[in-house]
Amino acid sequence: MPHARRIEILAFPGVQLLDVAGPLQVFATANDLAAGPHRPYETALVARTTPIDSSAGLPLPAESLPSAETPLDTLVVAGGQGVDAACRDGDLVDWLRRRCGAARRTASVCSGAFLLAATGLLDGRRAVTHWGRCAQFARAYPAVRLDPDPIFVRDGAVWTSAGVTAGIDLALALVEEDLGRDHALAVARQLVVYLKRPGGQAQFSAVLTLQAGDGRFDRLHAWIRENLAADLSLPALAARAAMSPRSFSRHYREATGHTPARAVEEIRIEAARRLLEQGASVGRAARACGFGSEETLRRGFLRRVGTGPHAYRERFAG
C-alpha cells in the first residue's frame, strides 16, 4: 500500500484561521473521496507552542515542531497578523529554513510568504502575497521577484499564494498535481468552490476595485457586466447615468479613480479572461465581451494582462 503524503501546516500566534482551515479541509476532503482504503494525505498542524491563538480568537491545537531533517512531502506556511513577530523569531526561521530543505515542495498562504522570504528560500524566485502587503513585502525582500497580481504562483518546487481564500485554490492545485484533475474537481464540487481559478487569475475583480469608491456607480457597473456587447461609449454611459458626458466623466473619475473608457476595458478584459479560461475561442470572447475584433481584444490584453489572448488561453483553459 502506498504511503500517505505527509503535509505539515506551520502556524504561529495570530495565524489567520482560514489560512489553516482552508487547505486542511481540501486535503481532508481529498482523503474522504479517495477510492479504496488508502488515504493520500496525512496532515498535521505544527507550531512552537500549543494551542495557537488564531487571529479570529479560536485556539488551535498543534503538534510540536518535528525534527527539521525528518522527510515530508509538503510544507505549507500559513499567514496572519502574527507573521511579523514570527519573522523576528530567529529559532523558528532557522527551523523553517532547514525544514524546507527536507520537503519535496514548500508553499505559503497569504502573508506566510513573509516567513518563507525570511529564510532566503524565495530569493531570485517569483512569488506572490496578499495584495494589501505587496508594497511592504517588496521593500523588505527586494531579492524576491514579487508579482502582485496572481492568485498563486509556482516557481519550481516552491508555491506562494495570495490572500486568505487563495489558499484553497493553491491546495486544489496541489491535489491536482498529486492525484489528477478529476480528483481535484471532485474535491471542489464537494466543497462547493469554483474550480479552478488559475494561478494567473487576478487577486480581485475589476468591478470590486471600481466599487472601492463611494458606490455612486455600483448599479451602472452591474449593468455594464450584463451588457458587455452594448454601446458602452462615454455618451451612452452618461445618458444611462442621467448626466451630461462632461459631468459624468468628471464625477466618475472622482468616484472610482478611473476614466469610464478604462473601466469599461478592464471589465471587458476580466470577462474575456473568464471565457478563455473556460475554453472559449478568442473570436468568441472578443464578440461576447464587446471588443468587436480579435485585434482589439489582443491590444487590450497586452495593455492589461501583459500577454496576448491566444497565449493566455493556451496556458489557462481548463
C-alpha positions as a Markdown table, in Angstrom:
| # | Residue | x | y | z |
|---|---|---|---|---|
| 1 | Met | 0.0 | 0.0 | 0.0 |
| 2 | Pro | 1.4 | 3.4 | -0.9 |
| 3 | His | 2.4 | 5.7 | 1.9 |
| 4 | Ala | 0.3 | 8.8 | 2.6 |
| 5 | Arg | 1.9 | 12.1 | 1.7 |
| 6 | Arg | 2.7 | 14.0 | 4.9 |
| 7 | Ile | 1.6 | 17.6 | 4.8 |
| 8 | Glu | 2.5 | 20.0 | 7.6 |
| 9 | Ile | 1.0 | 23.4 | 8.0 |
| 10 | Leu | 3.1 | 25.8 | 10.1 |
| 11 | Ala | 1.2 | 28.1 | 12.4 |
| 12 | Phe | 2.1 | 30.7 | 15.0 |
| 13 | Pro | 0.3 | 33.0 | 17.4 |
| 14 | Gly | -2.0 | 35.3 | 15.4 |
| 15 | Val | -2.3 | 33.0 | 12.4 |
| 16 | Gln | -5.2 | 33.6 | 10.0 |
| 17 | Leu | -7.7 | 30.9 | 10.7 |
| 18 | Leu | -8.8 | 30.4 | 7.1 |
| 19 | Asp | -5.1 | 30.1 | 6.0 |
| 20 | Val | -5.0 | 26.9 | 8.1 |
| 21 | Ala | -8.6 | 25.6 | 7.8 |
| 22 | Gly | -8.9 | 26.1 | 4.0 |
| 23 | Pro | -6.0 | 24.0 | 2.9 |
| 24 | Leu | -6.6 | 21.4 | 5.7 |
| 25 | Gln | -10.2 | 20.9 | 4.5 |
| 26 | Val | -9.1 | 20.5 | 0.9 |
| 27 | Phe | -6.7 | 17.7 | 1.8 |
| 28 | Ala | -9.2 | 16.1 | 4.2 |
| 29 | Thr | -11.9 | 16.1 | 1.5 |
| 30 | Ala | -9.3 | 14.6 | -0.9 |
| 31 | Asn | -8.9 | 11.8 | 1.6 |
| 32 | Asp | -12.7 | 11.4 | 2.0 |
| 33 | Leu | -13.1 | 11.0 | -1.8 |
| 34 | Ala | -10.2 | 8.6 | -2.3 |
| 35 | Ala | -11.2 | 5.2 | -3.7 |
| 36 | Gly | -10.3 | 2.3 | -1.5 |
| 37 | Pro | -8.8 | 2.2 | 2.0 |
| 38 | His | -5.7 | 4.2 | 1.0 |
| 39 | Arg | -5.7 | 7.9 | 2.1 |
| 40 | Pro | -3.4 | 10.0 | 0.0 |
| 41 | Tyr | -2.7 | 12.6 | 2.7 |
| 42 | Glu | -1.5 | 12.7 | 6.3 |
| 43 | Thr | -1.9 | 16.2 | 7.6 |
| 44 | Ala | -0.6 | 17.9 | 10.7 |
| 45 | Leu | -0.7 | 21.4 | 12.1 |
| 46 | Val | 2.7 | 22.2 | 13.7 |
| 47 | Ala | 3.8 | 25.1 | 15.9 |
| 48 | Arg | 6.4 | 26.0 | 18.5 |
| 49 | Thr | 3.7 | 26.2 | 21.2 |
| 50 | Thr | 0.2 | 24.8 | 21.5 |
| 51 | Pro | -2.6 | 25.7 | 21.5 |
| 52 | Ile | -2.1 | 28.5 | 19.0 |
| 53 | Asp | -4.5 | 31.5 | 19.3 |
| 54 | Ser | -5.7 | 32.4 | 15.8 |
| 55 | Ser | -6.5 | 35.9 | 14.7 |
| 56 | Ala | -10.2 | 35.0 | 14.9 |
| 57 | Gly | -9.8 | 34.2 | 18.6 |
| 58 | Leu | -10.2 | 30.4 | 18.1 |
| 59 | Pro | -7.4 | 28.4 | 19.8 |
| 60 | Leu | -5.9 | 25.7 | 17.5 |
| 61 | Pro | -4.2 | 22.6 | 18.9 |
| 62 | Ala | -1.0 | 21.8 | 17.1 |
| 63 | Glu | 1.8 | 19.3 | 17.2 |
| 64 | Ser | 5.3 | 20.4 | 18.4 |
| 65 | Leu | 7.7 | 21.2 | 15.6 |
| 66 | Pro | 9.2 | 17.9 | 14.3 |
| 67 | Ser | 12.8 | 17.4 | 13.7 |
| 68 | Ala | 13.8 | 19.7 | 10.8 |
| 69 | Glu | 15.5 | 16.8 | 9.0 |
| 70 | Thr | 12.6 | 14.4 | 9.0 |
| 71 | Pro | 11.4 | 13.9 | 5.4 |
| 72 | Leu | 8.0 | 15.1 | 4.5 |
| 73 | Asp | 6.1 | 15.7 | 1.3 |
| 74 | Thr | 4.7 | 19.3 | 1.6 |
| 75 | Leu | 5.3 | 22.1 | 4.0 |
| 76 | Val | 2.6 | 24.9 | 4.0 |
| 77 | Val | 3.3 | 28.2 | 5.8 |
| 78 | Ala | 0.2 | 30.0 | 6.9 |
| 79 | Gly | -0.1 | 33.8 | 7.2 |
| 80 | Gly | -1.8 | 36.2 | 9.5 |
| 81 | Gln | -1.4 | 39.1 | 11.8 |
| 82 | Gly | 1.3 | 37.3 | 13.8 |
| 83 | Val | 3.6 | 36.8 | 10.8 |
| 84 | Asp | 5.8 | 39.8 | 11.5 |
| 85 | Ala | 6.6 | 38.6 | 15.0 |
| 86 | Ala | 7.2 | 35.1 | 13.6 |
| 87 | Cys | 9.7 | 36.6 | 11.2 |
| 88 | Arg | 11.6 | 38.0 | 14.1 |
| 89 | Asp | 11.8 | 34.6 | 15.8 |
| 90 | Gly | 15.3 | 33.5 | 14.8 |
| 91 | Asp | 14.9 | 29.9 | 16.0 |
| 92 | Leu | 11.7 | 29.5 | 14.1 |
| 93 | Val | 13.1 | 30.9 | 10.9 |
| 94 | Asp | 16.2 | 28.7 | 11.2 |
| 95 | Trp | 13.9 | 25.6 | 11.8 |
| 96 | Leu | 11.8 | 26.6 | 8.8 |
| 97 | Arg | 14.9 | 27.0 | 6.6 |
| 98 | Arg | 16.0 | 23.5 | 7.4 |
| 99 | Arg | 12.5 | 22.1 | 7.2 |
| 100 | Cys | 12.1 | 23.4 | 3.7 |
| 101 | Gly | 15.2 | 21.5 | 2.7 |
| 102 | Ala | 13.6 | 18.3 | 3.9 |
| 103 | Ala | 10.3 | 18.8 | 2.0 |
| 104 | Arg | 9.6 | 17.8 | -1.6 |
| 105 | Arg | 7.7 | 21.1 | -2.1 |
| 106 | Thr | 7.0 | 24.2 | 0.0 |
| 107 | Ala | 4.1 | 26.6 | -0.1 |
| 108 | Ser | 2.8 | 29.7 | 1.6 |
| 109 | Val | -0.6 | 31.1 | 2.0 |
| 110 | Cys | -1.2 | 34.9 | 2.1 |
| 111 | Ser | 1.4 | 36.7 | 4.2 |
| 112 | Gly | 3.1 | 33.4 | 5.0 |
| 113 | Ala | 5.3 | 34.4 | 2.1 |
| 114 | Phe | 7.0 | 36.8 | 4.5 |
| 115 | Leu | 8.1 | 34.0 | 6.7 |
| 116 | Leu | 9.3 | 32.0 | 3.7 |
| 117 | Ala | 11.2 | 35.0 | 2.4 |
| 118 | Ala | 12.8 | 35.5 | 5.8 |
| 119 | Thr | 14.6 | 32.1 | 5.3 |
| 120 | Gly | 16.0 | 33.2 | 1.9 |
| 121 | Leu | 14.1 | 30.5 | 0.1 |
| 122 | Leu | 12.3 | 33.0 | -2.2 |
| 123 | Asp | 15.4 | 34.9 | -3.2 |
| 124 | Gly | 15.5 | 35.1 | -7.0 |
| 125 | Arg | 12.2 | 33.3 | -7.3 |
| 126 | Arg | 8.8 | 34.6 | -8.5 |
| 127 | Ala | 6.3 | 34.9 | -5.6 |
| 128 | Val | 3.0 | 36.5 | -4.6 |
| 129 | Thr | 1.4 | 37.6 | -1.3 |
| 130 | His | -1.7 | 39.4 | -0.2 |
| 131 | Trp | -2.3 | 42.4 | -2.4 |
| 132 | Gly | -2.5 | 44.7 | 0.7 |
| 133 | Arg | 1.0 | 43.8 | 1.8 |
| 134 | Cys | 2.8 | 43.8 | -1.5 |
| 135 | Ala | 4.5 | 47.2 | -1.1 |
| 136 | Gln | 5.8 | 46.2 | 2.4 |
| 137 | Phe | 7.0 | 42.8 | 1.0 |
| 138 | Ala | 8.8 | 44.5 | -1.9 |
| 139 | Arg | 10.6 | 46.8 | 0.5 |
| 140 | Ala | 11.5 | 44.1 | 2.9 |
| 141 | Tyr | 12.6 | 41.4 | 0.4 |
| 142 | Pro | 13.9 | 43.1 | -2.8 |
| 143 | Ala | 15.7 | 39.9 | -3.9 |
| 144 | Val | 12.3 | 38.2 | -4.5 |
| 145 | Arg | 10.6 | 38.7 | -7.9 |
| 146 | Leu | 7.3 | 39.8 | -6.5 |
| 147 | Asp | 4.3 | 39.6 | -8.8 |
| 148 | Pro | 1.4 | 41.3 | -7.0 |
| 149 | Asp | -1.4 | 40.1 | -9.3 |
| 150 | Pro | -1.9 | 36.3 | -9.4 |
| 151 | Ile | -3.9 | 34.1 | -7.1 |
| 152 | Phe | -0.9 | 31.8 | -6.7 |
| 153 | Val | 2.5 | 31.3 | -8.3 |
| 154 | Arg | 4.6 | 28.2 | -8.8 |
| 155 | Asp | 8.4 | 28.6 | -9.1 |
| 156 | Gly | 9.8 | 25.1 | -9.3 |
| 157 | Ala | 9.0 | 23.3 | -6.0 |
| 158 | Val | 8.0 | 26.5 | -4.2 |
| 159 | Trp | 4.4 | 27.7 | -4.3 |
| 160 | Thr | 3.1 | 31.0 | -2.9 |
| 161 | Ser | -0.5 | 32.2 | -2.9 |
| 162 | Ala | -2.4 | 35.5 | -2.3 |
| 163 | Gly | -4.8 | 36.4 | 0.3 |
| 164 | Val | -6.8 | 34.0 | 2.5 |
| 165 | Thr | -9.2 | 32.1 | 0.2 |
| 166 | Ala | -6.4 | 31.8 | -2.4 |
| 167 | Gly | -5.0 | 29.1 | -0.1 |
| 168 | Ile | -7.9 | 26.9 | -1.1 |
| 169 | Asp | -7.0 | 27.5 | -4.8 |
| 170 | Leu | -3.4 | 26.6 | -4.0 |
| 171 | Ala | -4.4 | 23.4 | -2.1 |
| 172 | Leu | -6.6 | 22.4 | -5.0 |
| 173 | Ala | -3.7 | 22.9 | -7.4 |
| 174 | Leu | -1.5 | 20.7 | -5.2 |
| 175 | Val | -4.2 | 18.0 | -5.2 |
| 176 | Glu | -4.5 | 18.2 | -8.9 |
| 177 | Glu | -0.7 | 17.8 | -9.3 |
| 178 | Asp | -0.8 | 14.8 | -7.0 |
| 179 | Leu | -4.0 | 13.0 | -7.8 |
| 180 | Gly | -5.1 | 14.4 | -11.2 |
| 181 | Arg | -7.7 | 17.0 | -12.3 |
| 182 | Asp | -10.7 | 14.7 | -11.9 |
| 183 | His | -10.0 | 14.2 | -8.2 |
| 184 | Ala | -9.4 | 17.9 | -7.7 |
| 185 | Leu | -12.7 | 18.7 | -9.4 |
| 186 | Ala | -14.5 | 16.2 | -7.1 |
| 187 | Val | -13.0 | 17.9 | -4.1 |
| 188 | Ala | -14.0 | 21.3 | -5.4 |
| 189 | Arg | -17.6 | 20.2 | -6.1 |
| 190 | Gln | -17.8 | 18.7 | -2.6 |
| 191 | Leu | -16.6 | 21.9 | -1.0 |
| 192 | Val | -18.9 | 24.0 | -3.4 |
| 193 | Val | -16.0 | 26.1 | -4.6 |
| 194 | Tyr | -15.1 | 27.4 | -8.0 |
| 195 | Leu | -12.5 | 25.1 | -9.6 |
| 196 | Lys | -10.4 | 26.0 | -10.7 |
| 197 | Arg | -9.3 | 29.6 | -10.5 |
| 198 | Pro | -6.0 | 29.5 | -12.5 |
| 199 | Gly | -3.0 | 30.9 | -10.6 |
| 200 | Gly | -2.6 | 33.7 | -13.1 |
| 201 | Gln | -6.1 | 35.0 | -12.4 |
| 202 | Ala | -6.2 | 38.4 | -10.7 |
| 203 | Gln | -6.5 | 38.5 | -6.9 |
| 204 | Phe | -9.6 | 40.6 | -7.0 |
| 205 | Ser | -12.1 | 41.7 | -9.7 |
| 206 | Ala | -12.1 | 44.9 | -11.8 |
| 207 | Val | -15.7 | 45.6 | -10.6 |
| 208 | Leu | -14.7 | 45.1 | -6.9 |
| 209 | Thr | -11.8 | 47.6 | -7.4 |
| 210 | Leu | -14.1 | 50.1 | -9.0 |
| 211 | Gln | -16.6 | 49.7 | -6.1 |
| 212 | Ala | -13.9 | 50.8 | -3.7 |
| 213 | Gly | -15.2 | 54.4 | -4.1 |
| 214 | Asp | -18.4 | 55.8 | -2.8 |
| 215 | Gly | -20.8 | 53.5 | -4.5 |
| 216 | Arg | -22.5 | 56.0 | -6.8 |
| 217 | Phe | -21.9 | 53.9 | -9.9 |
| 218 | Asp | -22.4 | 50.4 | -8.5 |
| 219 | Arg | -25.6 | 49.9 | -10.4 |
| 220 | Leu | -24.0 | 51.1 | -13.6 |
| 221 | His | -21.1 | 48.7 | -13.1 |
| 222 | Ala | -23.6 | 45.8 | -12.7 |
| 223 | Trp | -25.4 | 46.9 | -15.9 |
| 224 | Ile | -22.1 | 47.0 | -17.8 |
| 225 | Arg | -21.3 | 43.5 | -16.8 |
| 226 | Glu | -24.6 | 42.3 | -18.1 |
| 227 | Asn | -24.3 | 44.2 | -21.4 |
| 228 | Leu | -20.7 | 43.9 | -22.5 |
| 229 | Ala | -21.6 | 43.9 | -26.2 |
| 230 | Ala | -23.8 | 47.0 | -26.0 |
| 231 | Asp | -22.7 | 50.6 | -26.8 |
| 232 | Leu | -20.6 | 51.5 | -23.8 |
| 233 | Ser | -19.2 | 54.7 | -25.2 |
| 234 | Leu | -19.0 | 57.8 | -23.0 |
| 235 | Pro | -22.2 | 59.4 | -24.3 |
| 236 | Ala | -24.1 | 56.1 | -23.9 |
| 237 | Leu | -23.0 | 55.6 | -20.3 |
| 238 | Ala | -23.6 | 59.3 | -19.5 |
| 239 | Ala | -27.1 | 59.0 | -20.8 |
| 240 | Arg | -27.7 | 55.9 | -18.6 |
| 241 | Ala | -26.4 | 57.8 | -15.6 |
| 242 | Ala | -28.7 | 60.8 | -16.5 |
| 243 | Met | -25.7 | 63.2 | -16.8 |
| 244 | Ser | -24.0 | 65.1 | -19.5 |
| 245 | Pro | -20.9 | 63.4 | -20.8 |
| 246 | Arg | -18.7 | 66.1 | -19.3 |
| 247 | Ser | -20.3 | 65.9 | -15.9 |
| 248 | Phe | -20.4 | 62.1 | -15.9 |
| 249 | Ser | -16.7 | 61.8 | -16.9 |
| 250 | Arg | -15.7 | 64.1 | -14.0 |
| 251 | His | -17.9 | 62.5 | -11.3 |
| 252 | Tyr | -17.0 | 59.0 | -12.4 |
| 253 | Arg | -13.3 | 59.7 | -12.1 |
| 254 | Glu | -13.8 | 61.3 | -8.7 |
| 255 | Ala | -15.7 | 58.2 | -7.5 |
| 256 | Thr | -13.5 | 55.4 | -9.0 |
| 257 | Gly | -10.1 | 56.9 | -9.9 |
| 258 | His | -10.6 | 55.7 | -13.4 |
| 259 | Thr | -11.8 | 57.1 | -16.7 |
| 260 | Pro | -15.0 | 55.5 | -18.0 |
| 261 | Ala | -13.2 | 54.2 | -21.0 |
| 262 | Arg | -10.5 | 52.5 | -18.9 |
| 263 | Ala | -13.1 | 51.0 | -16.5 |
| 264 | Val | -15.1 | 49.5 | -19.5 |
| 265 | Glu | -12.0 | 48.0 | -20.9 |
| 266 | Glu | -11.0 | 46.4 | -17.6 |
| 267 | Ile | -14.5 | 45.0 | -17.1 |
| 268 | Arg | -14.5 | 43.6 | -20.6 |
| 269 | Ile | -11.0 | 42.1 | -20.2 |
| 270 | Glu | -12.0 | 40.4 | -17.0 |
| 271 | Ala | -15.0 | 38.8 | -18.6 |
| 272 | Ala | -12.9 | 37.8 | -21.6 |
| 273 | Arg | -10.4 | 36.1 | -19.3 |
| 274 | Arg | -13.1 | 34.1 | -17.7 |
| 275 | Leu | -14.4 | 32.9 | -21.1 |
| 276 | Leu | -10.9 | 32.0 | -22.3 |
| 277 | Glu | -10.2 | 30.1 | -19.1 |
| 278 | Gln | -13.4 | 28.1 | -19.8 |
| 279 | Gly | -12.1 | 27.2 | -23.3 |
| 280 | Ala | -13.9 | 29.8 | -25.4 |
| 281 | Ser | -12.2 | 30.7 | -28.7 |
| 282 | Val | -10.5 | 34.2 | -28.9 |
| 283 | Gly | -13.0 | 35.2 | -31.5 |
| 284 | Arg | -16.0 | 34.2 | -29.3 |
| 285 | Ala | -14.5 | 36.1 | -26.3 |
| 286 | Ala | -14.0 | 39.2 | -28.4 |
| 287 | Arg | -17.6 | 39.2 | -29.7 |
| 288 | Ala | -19.2 | 38.3 | -26.4 |
| 289 | Cys | -17.3 | 41.0 | -24.5 |
| 290 | Gly | -17.8 | 43.8 | -26.9 |
| 291 | Phe | -14.4 | 44.1 | -28.4 |
| 292 | Gly | -15.6 | 43.8 | -32.0 |
| 293 | Ser | -12.5 | 42.1 | -33.3 |
| 294 | Glu | -9.8 | 39.8 | -32.1 |
| 295 | Glu | -7.2 | 42.5 | -32.8 |
| 296 | Thr | -9.0 | 45.0 | -30.4 |
| 297 | Leu | -9.1 | 42.2 | -27.8 |
| 298 | Arg | -5.4 | 41.5 | -28.3 |
| 299 | Arg | -4.4 | 45.1 | -27.8 |
| 300 | Gly | -6.4 | 45.3 | -24.6 |
| 301 | Phe | -4.9 | 42.1 | -23.3 |
| 302 | Leu | -1.4 | 43.3 | -24.0 |
| 303 | Arg | -2.2 | 46.5 | -22.1 |
| 304 | Arg | -3.9 | 45.0 | -19.1 |
| 305 | Val | -2.6 | 41.4 | -18.8 |
| 306 | Gly | 0.8 | 41.7 | -20.4 |
| 307 | Thr | 0.2 | 38.8 | -22.8 |
| 308 | Gly | -2.0 | 38.0 | -25.8 |
| 309 | Pro | -5.3 | 36.2 | -25.5 |
| 310 | His | -4.1 | 33.2 | -27.5 |
| 311 | Ala | -1.2 | 32.6 | -25.1 |
| 312 | Tyr | -3.5 | 33.2 | -22.1 |
| 313 | Arg | -6.0 | 30.7 | -23.4 |
| 314 | Glu | -3.3 | 28.1 | -24.0 |
| 315 | Arg | -2.0 | 28.5 | -20.5 |
| 316 | Phe | -5.2 | 28.6 | -18.5 |
| 317 | Ala | -8.0 | 26.9 | -20.4 |
| 318 | Gly | -9.5 | 24.3 | -18.2 |
